[in-house]
Amino acid sequence: MRVFRGVLDIYHFSYGWITPVLAYFMSVTGCLLGLQCAARGRNATEGRTGWLIGAAVAIGGTGIWVMHFIAMLGFSIRGADIRYDIPLTLFSAVTAMVVVGIGLFMVNKPQPTVRSLLSGGTITGLGVGTMHYTGMYAMKSTATVSYDAGLVTLSMVIAVVASVVALWFTLRVKGFLATVGAALIMGVAVCGMHYTGMAAMHAHSNHHAAPPTGAGAMDLLAPLIGASSIVTMLVLISVSLTEIENEEALPRMWLTSRHQPRPRPTPAPVAPAAPQPAPGGPVREPIEYRTEELVYDGVGSWPRRVVD
């Protein structure tokens, strides 16, 4: 039987501004490397899969997961012990990299579409939210934790919107300064999602709770963050030793719609061949596909449609 004896104080900045600043720095670093990898993969004649996997590891691993748990180093609940479940913590790391990879592979193709961008961003955003709350579930404590449903929903919305924007950046951003600016924005979005989700948490005392099992924050997170940092450095070395192929050629964004064909003038009248009825079925009107391109007239301009 659980007995609740009051609300406990939650501290997100137990070490001052060191943890949030370091978390933001790591998020920006991971996103910057991820954007560089994606830029090399979107026009690469070979090695595209490797670059996109590197981008998923950099953004999902360093930019999101490492940021999350560096911020958690500054998290504490007054009067409660905190431990971390190792398998769930590792699962949250894998989740972050996998969902980012899914989004990158959905949008980074020769003819990306708005549908793939929105679908990939939604899948990635929901996956990032799942990573966050899986990591929070991996946190075991003598306190009983509850969440505000409204703030949880808001954090998921932020994750989806941020993921759509991040995937769009992987398609449209070129040049070092623009990439740095995009990484700074992505870092703000990732940190904003994390701390919005953390603000939804409430802790209550539970004197009948058993002592939590698992690893301490520094015992578990320090080695994992160190390993992630080594991987980040390897990705950084790979990026520094290569150049972006055909950097000026950004992939075009397309809309594809299905419609009845419009009459087109012909040079000379030609007797049409009689349509061959399908066995056991009526004759169907021909269907064609119209391709519409989204054209950007300048940086930051709203796209306009161009019908092919």
C-alpha positions as YAML, in Angstrom:
chain: A
units: angstrom
residues:
- id: 1
  name: MET
  ca: [0.00, 0.00, 0.00]
- id: 2
  name: ARG
  ca: [1.37, 3.39, -1.00]
- id: 3
  name: VAL
  ca: [1.07, 6.34, 1.32]
- id: 4
  name: PHE
  ca: [1.58, 9.87, -0.06]
- id: 5
  name: ARG
  ca: [2.76, 12.45, 2.46]
- id: 6
  name: GLY
  ca: [3.21, 15.58, 0.40]
- id: 7
  name: VAL
  ca: [4.80, 17.07, -2.65]
- id: 8
  name: LEU
  ca: [8.59, 17.00, -2.82]
- id: 9
  name: ASP
  ca: [10.76, 19.76, -4.24]
- id: 10
  name: ILE
  ca: [12.29, 19.02, -7.67]
- id: 11
  name: TYR
  ca: [15.54, 20.66, -8.72]
- id: 12
  name: HIS
  ca: [16.53, 20.78, -12.40]
- id: 13
  name: PHE
  ca: [19.71, 22.81, -11.87]
- id: 14
  name: SER
  ca: [21.36, 21.20, -8.87]
- id: 15
  name: TYR
  ca: [24.80, 22.25, -10.16]
- id: 16
  name: GLY
  ca: [23.70, 25.68, -11.33]
- id: 17
  name: TRP
  ca: [23.89, 26.59, -15.01]
- id: 18
  name: ILE
  ca: [26.71, 24.13, -15.76]
- id: 19
  name: THR
  ca: [24.46, 21.24, -16.78]
- id: 20
  name: PRO
  ca: [21.98, 23.18, -18.99]
- id: 21
  name: VAL
  ca: [24.76, 25.08, -20.75]
- id: 22
  name: LEU
  ca: [26.78, 21.90, -21.31]
- id: 23
  name: ALA
  ca: [23.63, 20.06, -22.46]
- id: 24
  name: TYR
  ca: [22.85, 22.81, -24.97]
- id: 25
  name: PHE
  ca: [26.45, 22.82, -26.22]
- id: 26
  name: MET
  ca: [26.38, 19.06, -26.80]
- id: 27
  name: SER
  ca: [23.02, 19.32, -28.54]
- id: 28
  name: VAL
  ca: [24.29, 22.01, -30.91]
- id: 29
  name: THR
  ca: [27.48, 20.02, -31.55]
- id: 30
  name: GLY
  ca: [25.55, 16.85, -32.39]
- id: 31
  name: CYS
  ca: [23.08, 18.69, -34.63]
- id: 32
  name: LEU
  ca: [25.90, 20.54, -36.40]
- id: 33
  name: LEU
  ca: [27.72, 17.29, -37.16]
- id: 34
  name: GLY
  ca: [24.46, 15.67, -38.21]
- id: 35
  name: LEU
  ca: [23.69, 18.47, -40.65]
- id: 36
  name: GLN
  ca: [27.20, 18.19, -42.09]
- id: 37
  name: CYS
  ca: [26.79, 14.43, -42.55]
- id: 38
  name: ALA
  ca: [23.37, 14.90, -44.14]
- id: 39
  name: ALA
  ca: [24.77, 17.52, -46.52]
- id: 40
  name: ARG
  ca: [27.42, 15.03, -47.64]
- id: 41
  name: GLY
  ca: [24.89, 12.26, -48.03]
- id: 42
  name: ARG
  ca: [22.13, 14.06, -49.94]
- id: 43
  name: ASN
  ca: [24.18, 14.50, -53.13]
- id: 44
  name: ALA
  ca: [26.74, 11.73, -52.66]
- id: 45
  name: THR
  ca: [27.19, 9.37, -55.59]
- id: 46
  name: GLU
  ca: [28.34, 6.66, -53.19]
- id: 47
  name: GLY
  ca: [28.43, 6.22, -49.44]
- id: 48
  name: ARG
  ca: [25.02, 7.91, -48.98]
- id: 49
  name: THR
  ca: [23.80, 5.29, -46.50]
- id: 50
  name: GLY
  ca: [26.90, 5.65, -44.34]
- id: 51
  name: TRP
  ca: [26.56, 9.43, -44.18]
- id: 52
  name: LEU
  ca: [22.88, 9.25, -43.21]
- id: 53
  name: ILE
  ca: [23.66, 6.69, -40.51]
- id: 54
  name: GLY
  ca: [26.37, 9.04, -39.24]
- id: 55
  name: ALA
  ca: [23.85, 11.89, -39.22]
- id: 56
  name: ALA
  ca: [21.39, 9.74, -37.23]
- id: 57
  name: VAL
  ca: [24.07, 8.88, -34.67]
- id: 58
  name: ALA
  ca: [25.20, 12.50, -34.37]
- id: 59
  name: ILE
  ca: [21.73, 14.05, -34.10]
- id: 60
  name: GLY
  ca: [19.94, 11.24, -32.26]
- id: 61
  name: GLY
  ca: [22.84, 10.13, -30.11]
- id: 62
  name: THR
  ca: [24.74, 13.30, -29.26]
- id: 63
  name: GLY
  ca: [22.27, 16.05, -30.18]
- id: 64
  name: ILE
  ca: [19.29, 14.50, -28.38]
- id: 65
  name: TRP
  ca: [20.15, 11.60, -26.07]
- id: 66
  name: VAL
  ca: [23.44, 12.93, -24.65]
- id: 67
  name: MET
  ca: [21.81, 16.33, -24.17]
- id: 68
  name: HIS
  ca: [18.95, 14.67, -22.29]
- id: 69
  name: PHE
  ca: [21.14, 12.83, -19.81]
- id: 70
  name: ILE
  ca: [23.62, 15.64, -19.29]
- id: 71
  name: ALA
  ca: [20.63, 17.71, -18.23]
- id: 72
  name: MET
  ca: [19.56, 14.81, -15.98]
- id: 73
  name: LEU
  ca: [22.88, 15.05, -14.12]
- id: 74
  name: GLY
  ca: [21.52, 18.27, -12.63]
- id: 75
  name: PHE
  ca: [18.18, 16.70, -11.72]
- id: 76
  name: SER
  ca: [17.37, 15.78, -8.13]
- id: 77
  name: ILE
  ca: [14.38, 15.26, -5.86]
- id: 78
  name: ARG
  ca: [14.70, 16.55, -2.33]
- id: 79
  name: GLY
  ca: [14.70, 13.71, 0.17]
- id: 80
  name: ALA
  ca: [14.65, 10.93, -2.47]
- id: 81
  name: ASP
  ca: [17.26, 8.59, -3.89]
- id: 82
  name: ILE
  ca: [17.54, 8.23, -7.69]
- id: 83
  name: ARG
  ca: [18.89, 5.26, -9.65]
- id: 84
  name: TYR
  ca: [18.77, 4.36, -13.34]
- id: 85
  name: ASP
  ca: [17.70, 1.10, -14.97]
- id: 86
  name: ILE
  ca: [20.57, 0.23, -17.32]
- id: 87
  name: PRO
  ca: [18.67, -1.72, -20.03]
- id: 88
  name: LEU
  ca: [15.95, 0.94, -20.32]
- id: 89
  name: THR
  ca: [18.53, 3.70, -20.44]
- id: 90
  name: LEU
  ca: [20.38, 1.97, -23.27]
- id: 91
  name: PHE
  ca: [17.06, 1.32, -25.05]
- id: 92
  name: SER
  ca: [16.26, 5.04, -24.93]
- id: 93
  name: ALA
  ca: [19.61, 5.81, -26.60]
- id: 94
  name: VAL
  ca: [18.96, 3.30, -29.39]
- id: 95
  name: THR
  ca: [15.43, 4.68, -29.83]
- id: 96
  name: ALA
  ca: [16.71, 8.21, -30.38]
- id: 97
  name: MET
  ca: [19.17, 7.16, -33.09]
- id: 98
  name: VAL
  ca: [16.74, 4.80, -34.84]
- id: 99
  name: VAL
  ca: [13.85, 7.27, -35.12]
- id: 100
  name: VAL
  ca: [16.15, 10.03, -36.38]
- id: 101
  name: GLY
  ca: [17.54, 7.58, -38.93]
- id: 102
  name: ILE
  ca: [14.03, 6.69, -40.11]
- id: 103
  name: GLY
  ca: [13.21, 10.35, -40.65]
- id: 104
  name: LEU
  ca: [16.47, 11.03, -42.50]
- id: 105
  name: PHE
  ca: [16.02, 8.09, -44.87]
- id: 106
  name: MET
  ca: [12.42, 9.12, -45.54]
- id: 107
  name: VAL
  ca: [13.25, 12.66, -46.66]
- id: 108
  name: ASN
  ca: [16.80, 12.45, -48.01]
- id: 109
  name: LYS
  ca: [16.14, 11.07, -51.47]
- id: 110
  name: PRO
  ca: [16.52, 12.43, -55.03]
- id: 111
  name: GLN
  ca: [12.97, 13.85, -55.07]
- id: 112
  name: PRO
  ca: [11.80, 14.54, -51.50]
- id: 113
  name: THR
  ca: [8.11, 15.36, -51.07]
- id: 114
  name: VAL
  ca: [6.19, 17.41, -48.54]
- id: 115
  name: ARG
  ca: [4.33, 14.26, -47.54]
- id: 116
  name: SER
  ca: [7.57, 12.43, -46.74]
- id: 117
  name: LEU
  ca: [8.83, 15.47, -44.81]
- id: 118
  name: LEU
  ca: [5.71, 15.67, -42.64]
- id: 119
  name: SER
  ca: [5.51, 11.89, -42.18]
- id: 120
  name: GLY
  ca: [9.20, 11.59, -41.34]
- id: 121
  name: GLY
  ca: [9.03, 14.53, -38.95]
- id: 122
  name: THR
  ca: [6.00, 13.10, -37.18]
- id: 123
  name: ILE
  ca: [7.59, 9.67, -36.76]
- id: 124
  name: THR
  ca: [10.85, 11.21, -35.57]
- id: 125
  name: GLY
  ca: [9.13, 13.61, -33.17]
- id: 126
  name: LEU
  ca: [6.98, 10.93, -31.58]
- id: 127
  name: GLY
  ca: [10.06, 8.72, -31.33]
- id: 128
  name: VAL
  ca: [12.05, 11.47, -29.62]
- id: 129
  name: GLY
  ca: [9.21, 11.95, -27.15]
- id: 130
  name: THR
  ca: [9.19, 8.20, -26.54]
- id: 131
  name: MET
  ca: [12.94, 8.34, -25.91]
- id: 132
  name: HIS
  ca: [12.48, 11.12, -23.37]
- id: 133
  name: TYR
  ca: [9.77, 9.42, -21.35]
- id: 134
  name: THR
  ca: [11.46, 6.02, -21.62]
- id: 135
  name: GLY
  ca: [14.52, 7.65, -20.08]
- id: 136
  name: MET
  ca: [12.34, 9.12, -17.34]
- id: 137
  name: TYR
  ca: [10.75, 5.73, -16.71]
- id: 138
  name: ALA
  ca: [14.25, 4.28, -16.41]
- id: 139
  name: MET
  ca: [14.77, 6.63, -13.47]
- id: 140
  name: LYS
  ca: [13.87, 4.76, -10.28]
- id: 141
  name: SER
  ca: [13.26, 6.67, -7.07]
- id: 142
  name: THR
  ca: [11.83, 6.34, -3.58]
- id: 143
  name: ALA
  ca: [9.44, 9.14, -4.56]
- id: 144
  name: THR
  ca: [6.27, 8.55, -6.54]
- id: 145
  name: VAL
  ca: [6.30, 10.48, -9.82]
- id: 146
  name: SER
  ca: [3.30, 11.83, -11.73]
- id: 147
  name: TYR
  ca: [2.98, 13.97, -14.85]
- id: 148
  name: ASP
  ca: [0.82, 16.87, -16.00]
- id: 149
  name: ALA
  ca: [-0.99, 15.69, -19.14]
- id: 150
  name: GLY
  ca: [-1.12, 19.15, -20.70]
- id: 151
  name: LEU
  ca: [2.63, 19.73, -20.48]
- id: 152
  name: VAL
  ca: [3.34, 16.20, -21.69]
- id: 153
  name: THR
  ca: [1.21, 16.88, -24.79]
- id: 154
  name: LEU
  ca: [2.95, 20.20, -25.32]
- id: 155
  name: SER
  ca: [6.36, 18.53, -25.13]
- id: 156
  name: MET
  ca: [5.30, 15.99, -27.77]
- id: 157
  name: VAL
  ca: [4.04, 18.77, -30.05]
- id: 158
  name: ILE
  ca: [7.36, 20.59, -29.66]
- id: 159
  name: ALA
  ca: [9.19, 17.36, -30.52]
- id: 160
  name: VAL
  ca: [7.17, 16.82, -33.72]
- id: 161
  name: VAL
  ca: [7.47, 20.43, -34.91]
- id: 162
  name: ALA
  ca: [11.19, 20.50, -34.11]
- id: 163
  name: SER
  ca: [11.71, 17.23, -35.98]
- id: 164
  name: VAL
  ca: [9.96, 18.52, -39.11]
- id: 165
  name: VAL
  ca: [12.09, 21.67, -39.04]
- id: 166
  name: ALA
  ca: [15.26, 19.66, -38.41]
- id: 167
  name: LEU
  ca: [14.57, 17.34, -41.37]
- id: 168
  name: TRP
  ca: [13.84, 20.36, -43.55]
- id: 169
  name: PHE
  ca: [17.21, 21.79, -42.50]
- id: 170
  name: THR
  ca: [18.93, 18.60, -43.68]
- id: 171
  name: LEU
  ca: [17.47, 19.24, -47.14]
- id: 172
  name: ARG
  ca: [17.77, 23.02, -47.56]
- id: 173
  name: VAL
  ca: [20.70, 24.30, -45.49]
- id: 174
  name: LYS
  ca: [24.04, 24.88, -47.18]
- id: 175
  name: GLY
  ca: [27.10, 26.86, -46.19]
- id: 176
  name: PHE
  ca: [28.88, 26.83, -42.85]
- id: 177
  name: LEU
  ca: [27.23, 29.88, -41.27]
- id: 178
  name: ALA
  ca: [23.74, 28.74, -42.24]
- id: 179
  name: THR
  ca: [24.47, 25.28, -40.87]
- id: 180
  name: VAL
  ca: [25.69, 26.73, -37.56]
- id: 181
  name: GLY
  ca: [22.55, 28.87, -37.33]
- id: 182
  name: ALA
  ca: [20.36, 25.84, -38.01]
- id: 183
  name: ALA
  ca: [22.21, 23.82, -35.34]
- id: 184
  name: LEU
  ca: [21.71, 26.62, -32.81]
- id: 185
  name: ILE
  ca: [17.97, 26.61, -33.52]
- id: 186
  name: MET
  ca: [17.81, 22.81, -33.29]
- id: 187
  name: GLY
  ca: [19.64, 22.92, -29.95]
- id: 188
  name: VAL
  ca: [17.06, 25.37, -28.57]
- id: 189
  name: ALA
  ca: [14.24, 23.10, -29.77]
- id: 190
  name: VAL
  ca: [15.74, 19.95, -28.24]
- id: 191
  name: CYS
  ca: [16.42, 21.63, -24.89]
- id: 192
  name: GLY
  ca: [12.98, 23.24, -24.96]
- id: 193
  name: MET
  ca: [11.32, 19.86, -25.46]
- id: 194
  name: HIS
  ca: [13.36, 18.32, -22.64]
- id: 195
  name: TYR
  ca: [12.70, 20.97, -20.02]
- id: 196
  name: THR
  ca: [9.01, 21.21, -21.01]
- id: 197
  name: GLY
  ca: [8.72, 17.49, -20.37]
- id: 198
  name: MET
  ca: [10.60, 17.84, -17.08]
- id: 199
  name: ALA
  ca: [8.29, 20.66, -15.99]
- id: 200
  name: ALA
  ca: [5.39, 18.21, -16.30]
- id: 201
  name: MET
  ca: [6.84, 16.06, -13.50]
- id: 202
  name: HIS
  ca: [5.60, 16.10, -9.92]
- id: 203
  name: ALA
  ca: [7.09, 14.04, -7.09]
- id: 204
  name: HIS
  ca: [5.34, 12.86, -3.94]
- id: 205
  name: SER
  ca: [6.89, 11.29, -0.88]
- id: 206
  name: ASN
  ca: [6.29, 7.60, -0.35]
- id: 207
  name: HIS
  ca: [7.72, 6.29, 2.91]
- id: 208
  name: HIS
  ca: [6.71, 2.72, 2.14]
- id: 209
  name: ALA
  ca: [8.61, 2.54, -1.15]
- id: 210
  name: ALA
  ca: [11.45, 0.05, -1.39]
- id: 211
  name: PRO
  ca: [14.96, 1.40, -1.99]
- id: 212
  name: PRO
  ca: [15.51, 1.83, -5.75]
- id: 213
  name: THR
  ca: [17.80, -0.52, -7.59]
- id: 214
  name: GLY
  ca: [20.07, 0.34, -10.50]
- id: 215
  name: ALA
  ca: [23.11, 2.45, -11.20]
- id: 216
  name: GLY
  ca: [23.80, 5.92, -9.90]
- id: 217
  name: ALA
  ca: [23.77, 8.87, -12.26]
- id: 218
  name: MET
  ca: [27.54, 9.31, -12.47]
- id: 219
  name: ASP
  ca: [28.23, 5.56, -12.45]
- id: 220
  name: LEU
  ca: [26.02, 4.97, -15.50]
- id: 221
  name: LEU
  ca: [25.82, 8.22, -17.40]
- id: 222
  name: ALA
  ca: [29.47, 9.26, -17.26]
- id: 223
  name: PRO
  ca: [30.73, 6.17, -19.18]
- id: 224
  name: LEU
  ca: [27.85, 6.37, -21.68]
- id: 225
  name: ILE
  ca: [28.38, 10.07, -22.31]
- id: 226
  name: GLY
  ca: [32.13, 9.45, -22.65]
- id: 227
  name: ALA
  ca: [31.52, 6.71, -25.23]
- id: 228
  name: SER
  ca: [29.11, 8.96, -27.13]
- id: 229
  name: SER
  ca: [31.69, 11.74, -27.12]
- id: 230
  name: ILE
  ca: [34.27, 9.40, -28.66]
- id: 231
  name: VAL
  ca: [31.83, 8.44, -31.41]
- id: 232
  name: THR
  ca: [31.13, 12.13, -31.97]
- id: 233
  name: MET
  ca: [34.83, 12.82, -32.37]
- id: 234
  name: LEU
  ca: [35.14, 10.00, -34.93]
- id: 235
  name: VAL
  ca: [32.25, 11.49, -36.92]
- id: 236
  name: LEU
  ca: [33.89, 14.90, -36.67]
- id: 237
  name: ILE
  ca: [37.14, 13.50, -38.06]
- id: 238
  name: SER
  ca: [35.26, 11.86, -40.95]
- id: 239
  name: VAL
  ca: [33.48, 15.11, -41.75]
- id: 240
  name: SER
  ca: [36.68, 17.15, -41.62]
- id: 241
  name: LEU
  ca: [38.42, 14.81, -44.07]
- id: 242
  name: THR
  ca: [35.72, 15.01, -46.73]
- id: 243
  name: GLU
  ca: [34.05, 17.66, -48.84]
- id: 244
  name: ILE
  ca: [30.43, 18.08, -49.79]
- id: 245
  name: GLU
  ca: [29.79, 16.83, -53.31]
- id: 246
  name: ASN
  ca: [27.89, 19.32, -55.50]
- id: 247
  name: GLU
  ca: [26.99, 21.54, -52.56]
- id: 248
  name: GLU
  ca: [25.15, 24.09, -54.69]
- id: 249
  name: ALA
  ca: [22.65, 21.51, -55.97]
- id: 250
  name: LEU
  ca: [19.99, 21.33, -53.28]
- id: 251
  name: PRO
  ca: [17.31, 18.66, -53.75]
- id: 252
  name: ARG
  ca: [13.98, 19.97, -54.98]
- id: 253
  name: MET
  ca: [10.81, 19.49, -52.97]
- id: 254
  name: TRP
  ca: [7.94, 17.94, -54.93]
- id: 255
  name: LEU
  ca: [4.19, 17.54, -54.66]
- id: 256
  name: THR
  ca: [2.66, 14.71, -56.70]
- id: 257
  name: SER
  ca: [-1.09, 14.67, -57.43]
- id: 258
  name: ARG
  ca: [-3.28, 12.19, -59.28]
- id: 259
  name: HIS
  ca: [-5.82, 13.65, -61.71]
- id: 260
  name: GLN
  ca: [-7.65, 13.15, -65.00]
- id: 261
  name: PRO
  ca: [-5.52, 14.15, -68.01]
- id: 262
  name: ARG
  ca: [-6.11, 17.50, -69.69]
- id: 263
  name: PRO
  ca: [-6.46, 17.65, -73.50]
- id: 264
  name: ARG
  ca: [-3.21, 18.55, -75.21]
- id: 265
  name: PRO
  ca: [-2.75, 19.73, -78.83]
- id: 266
  name: THR
  ca: [-1.25, 17.23, -81.25]
- id: 267
  name: PRO
  ca: [0.76, 18.05, -84.38]
- id: 268
  name: ALA
  ca: [-1.53, 16.04, -86.65]
- id: 269
  name: PRO
  ca: [-4.73, 14.13, -86.12]
- id: 270
  name: VAL
  ca: [-4.06, 10.50, -85.55]
- id: 271
  name: ALA
  ca: [-6.77, 7.91, -85.46]
- id: 272
  name: PRO
  ca: [-6.85, 6.62, -81.92]
- id: 273
  name: ALA
  ca: [-6.55, 2.95, -81.42]
- id: 274
  name: ALA
  ca: [-9.61, 1.27, -80.04]
- id: 275
  name: PRO
  ca: [-9.20, 0.63, -76.35]
- id: 276
  name: GLN
  ca: [-8.88, -3.00, -75.46]
- id: 277
  name: PRO
  ca: [-11.40, -3.87, -72.80]
- id: 278
  name: ALA
  ca: [-10.00, -5.64, -69.82]
- id: 279
  name: PRO
  ca: [-11.21, -9.21, -69.46]
- id: 280
  name: GLY
  ca: [-14.35, -9.19, -67.40]
- id: 281
  name: GLY
  ca: [-14.25, -5.43, -66.68]
- id: 282
  name: PRO
  ca: [-15.21, -2.05, -68.20]
- id: 283
  name: VAL
  ca: [-12.86, 0.28, -70.06]
- id: 284
  name: ARG
  ca: [-11.21, 2.76, -67.67]
- id: 285
  name: GLU
  ca: [-10.26, 6.34, -68.42]
- id: 286
  name: PRO
  ca: [-6.49, 6.86, -68.60]
- id: 287
  name: ILE
  ca: [-4.89, 8.25, -65.46]
- id: 288
  name: GLU
  ca: [-1.77, 10.35, -65.42]
- id: 289
  name: TYR
  ca: [0.29, 11.91, -62.64]
- id: 290
  name: ARG
  ca: [1.08, 15.59, -62.48]
- id: 291
  name: THR
  ca: [4.23, 16.62, -60.67]
- id: 292
  name: GLU
  ca: [4.40, 19.97, -58.94]
- id: 293
  name: GLU
  ca: [7.67, 21.42, -57.73]
- id: 294
  name: LEU
  ca: [8.06, 23.67, -54.71]
- id: 295
  name: VAL
  ca: [10.43, 26.46, -55.74]
- id: 296
  name: TYR
  ca: [12.21, 28.74, -53.27]
- id: 297
  name: ASP
  ca: [12.95, 32.18, -54.72]
- id: 298
  name: GLY
  ca: [15.31, 33.09, -51.90]
- id: 299
  name: VAL
  ca: [16.51, 32.23, -48.43]
- id: 300
  name: GLY
  ca: [13.56, 32.17, -46.05]
- id: 301
  name: SER
  ca: [10.99, 32.74, -48.82]
- id: 302
  name: TRP
  ca: [7.71, 30.86, -48.93]
- id: 303
  name: PRO
  ca: [7.72, 28.09, -51.55]
- id: 304
  name: ARG
  ca: [5.62, 28.50, -54.68]
- id: 305
  name: ARG
  ca: [4.25, 25.71, -56.89]
- id: 306
  name: VAL
  ca: [5.47, 25.09, -60.39]
- id: 307
  name: VAL
  ca: [3.43, 22.56, -62.38]
- id: 308
  name: ASP
  ca: [5.37, 20.27, -64.67]
...
